[in-house]
Amino acid sequence: MKILIIEDEKLLADSIKTLLTAKGFEVETAYDGETGIELSVLSFYDLLILDIMLPGMNGYQVARELRAKRCSTPILMLTAKSELLDRVEGLNAGADYYLTKPFDTRELLACINALLRRQGSEVNELSYGNTSLDLASGTLICGEKSVRLSAREFDVMRLLLQSRDRNLSKEVILARVWGYDSNAVENHVEVYVGFLRKKLTSIGSDIRIEAIRRLGYHLEVCEKC
């Protein structure tokens, strides 16, 4: 499980990171809202831990921006504000749970586990049409047929399944899958999309990776397949 902590108090952020890392989570940190949004959009997280009192954009604004970008990752909002109106604003902004500072680490872990459980099958797999991607094994499954994906194929397929019918440009896929510092070029994206198309066809999947010139790729369910 991968968690992003968006918290400007570095000591607190780092202590939470240490706690969660010891519990087996993969954890990254951002110390301002803008960076938190950028990381949330460009990577895969199972949970966001978001402080309200952030420099620049506050936590409410960050949550609203992420939801506007159709980021469905669960948000656990942390704040020293304990008034009812503050909690209501946080939930209305898109938070899934609201934890008031100071908090006991046992309560934090309980909230995290509850939010992860609440996602149900989405934590373990992503599905579209008649096909699902098992996140633990990196396997594409359609009925009784399945095929294992390479690490790079898995990352591209997961990104496409999360975006579904929204177009993803080659530039965005390169940034999210290969990273900004990579020497990969757009042809790499085309090659792996080709691999995935063949594997989807091999298991009888009814989803297709469609290409729109200058806009990128998206998934469609083929009713006649």
C-alpha positions in Angstrom: 0.0 0.0 0.0 1.3 3.4 -0.9 0.5 6.5 1.1 1.2 10.2 0.5 1.4 12.6 3.5 0.8 16.3 2.7 1.9 18.1 5.8 4.0 21.3 6.3 5.2 20.4 9.8 8.2 18.3 8.7 8.8 16.8 12.1 5.2 15.5 12.2 5.2 14.4 8.6 8.5 12.5 9.1 7.3 10.9 12.3 4.1 9.6 10.6 6.2 8.4 7.7 8.4 6.5 10.1 5.4 5.0 11.9 3.7 3.9 8.7 6.9 2.6 7.1 7.4 0.4 10.1 3.9 -1.0 9.5 4.8 -2.0 6.0 3.4 0.9 4.0 5.3 2.7 1.2 5.2 6.4 2.2 6.1 9.7 0.5 5.8 13.2 1.8 4.9 16.6 0.4 5.3 19.8 2.5 2.9 22.1 0.6 -0.4 21.8 -1.2 0.8 22.4 -4.7 3.4 19.6 -4.5 0.8 17.4 -2.9 -1.5 17.9 -5.9 1.3 17.3 -8.4 2.4 14.0 -6.7 -1.2 12.8 -6.3 -1.9 13.3 -10.0 1.4 11.9 -11.3 1.6 8.8 -9.1 -0.5 6.0 -7.6 -1.5 6.2 -4.0 -3.9 4.1 -1.9 -4.4 6.9 0.6 -3.7 10.6 1.1 -3.1 12.1 4.6 -3.8 15.8 4.2 -3.2 18.6 6.7 -5.5 21.6 6.5 -3.1 24.4 7.6 -0.8 24.4 4.6 1.2 27.2 3.1 -0.2 28.6 -0.2 -3.2 26.3 -0.8 -4.9 25.0 2.3 -6.1 21.5 2.8 -9.7 22.3 1.8 -8.5 23.8 -1.5 -6.2 20.8 -2.1 -9.0 18.3 -1.6 -11.4 20.3 -3.9 -8.7 20.5 -6.6 -8.0 16.8 -6.4 -11.7 15.9 -6.6 -12.1 18.3 -9.5 -9.3 16.4 -11.3 -11.3 13.2 -10.6 -8.8 11.9 -8.2 -10.8 9.3 -6.2 -8.0 8.3 -3.7 -9.3 8.3 -0.1 -8.4 11.4 1.9 -7.7 11.4 5.6 -7.7 15.0 6.7 -5.6 16.1 9.7 -6.2 19.3 11.5 -6.0 21.2 14.8 -9.4 22.6 14.1 -12.1 20.7 16.0 -15.2 22.8 15.4 -18.2 21.2 13.7 -18.2 23.7 10.8 -14.5 22.9 10.2 -15.3 19.2 10.0 -18.2 19.7 7.7 -16.1 21.9 5.4 -13.5 19.2 5.3 -15.9 16.5 4.4 -17.7 18.7 1.8 -14.3 19.5 0.2 -13.9 15.8 -0.5 -12.3 14.3 2.6 -13.3 10.8 3.6 -12.4 11.1 7.3 -11.4 13.9 9.7 -8.9 13.3 12.5 -8.2 16.1 15.0 -4.7 16.9 16.3 -3.3 15.8 18.7 -4.1 12.2 18.0 -3.0 8.9 19.3 -1.0 6.8 16.8 -3.3 3.9 17.4 -6.3 6.0 16.3 -4.4 7.2 13.2 -3.6 3.5 12.3 -7.2 2.5 12.9 -8.5 5.3 10.6 -6.0 4.4 7.9 -7.0 0.7 8.1 -10.7 1.6 8.1 -10.4 3.7 4.9 -8.4 1.1 3.1 -10.9 -1.6 4.0 -13.7 0.7 2.9 -12.3 0.6 -0.6 -13.0 -3.1 -0.8 -12.0 -4.7 -4.0 -10.6 -1.4 -5.4 -7.6 -1.9 -3.1 -6.9 -5.3 -4.6 -8.0 -4.8 -8.2 -9.2 -2.4 -10.8 -12.1 -3.5 -13.1 -13.6 -2.2 -16.3 -15.9 -4.0 -18.7 -15.4 -7.8 -18.3 -11.7 -7.4 -17.3 -9.9 -6.8 -14.0 -6.3 -6.1 -13.1 -5.1 -7.8 -9.9 -2.9 -5.3 -8.2 -1.1 -7.8 -6.1 0.0 -10.2 -8.8 0.0 -7.8 -11.8 -2.3 -10.1 -13.7 -5.0 -9.2 -16.2 -8.1 -11.4 -15.7 -11.1 -12.0 -18.0 -13.4 -14.8 -16.9 -11.2 -17.9 -16.6 -8.4 -16.5 -18.8 -5.5 -14.4 -17.4 -2.2 -13.1 -18.4 0.7 -11.7 -16.4 2.0 -8.2 -17.1 5.6 -7.0 -17.0 6.2 -4.2 -14.4 6.0 -1.5 -17.1 2.9 -3.0 -18.7 1.3 -3.1 -15.3 2.0 0.6 -14.6 0.6 1.7 -18.0 -2.5 -0.6 -17.6 -3.2 0.6 -14.1 -3.0 4.2 -15.2 -5.4 3.6 -18.1 -7.9 1.7 -15.8 -7.8 4.5 -13.3 -8.5 7.1 -16.0 -10.9 4.9 -18.0 -12.6 7.0 -20.7 -10.5 10.1 -20.0 -7.7 10.8 -22.5 -4.1 10.5 -21.3 -1.5 12.1 -23.5 1.7 10.3 -24.2 3.5 13.0 -22.2 1.5 12.3 -19.1 2.0 8.6 -19.4 5.7 9.1 -19.8 5.8 11.3 -16.7 3.7 9.0 -14.5 5.2 5.7 -15.6 8.8 6.4 -16.6 9.3 9.6 -14.6 10.5 13.1 -15.4 14.2 12.1 -15.3 13.8 9.2 -17.7 15.3 9.1 -21.2 12.2 7.3 -22.5 10.4 8.9 -25.5 6.9 8.7 -26.8 7.7 5.6 -28.9 8.1 3.7 -25.6 4.4 4.5 -24.8 3.3 3.3 -28.2 5.3 0.0 -27.8 3.8 -0.8 -24.5 0.3 0.1 -25.6 0.8 -2.4 -28.4 1.9 -5.1 -25.9 -1.2 -4.4 -23.8 -3.6 -4.5 -26.8 -2.3 -8.0 -27.7 -2.6 -9.3 -24.2 -6.2 -7.9 -23.8 -7.1 -9.6 -27.1 -5.5 -12.9 -26.0 -7.8 -13.2 -22.9 -11.0 -12.1 -24.7 -11.3 -8.8 -23.0 -14.0 -6.4 -24.2 -12.0 -3.3 -23.4 -9.9 -1.6 -26.1 -7.2 1.0 -25.8 -8.2 3.7 -28.2 -5.9 6.4 -29.6 -7.0 10.0 -30.3 -4.6 12.0 -32.3 -2.9 14.7 -30.2 -5.0 13.8 -27.2 -3.6 10.4 -26.3 -5.2 7.1 -25.1 -8.3 6.1 -23.3 -10.3 2.9 -22.7 -13.5 1.9 -24.3 -15.8 -1.1 -23.8 -16.5 -2.8 -27.1 -20.1 -4.2 -26.9 -19.6 -6.3 -30.0 -16.4 -7.9 -28.9 
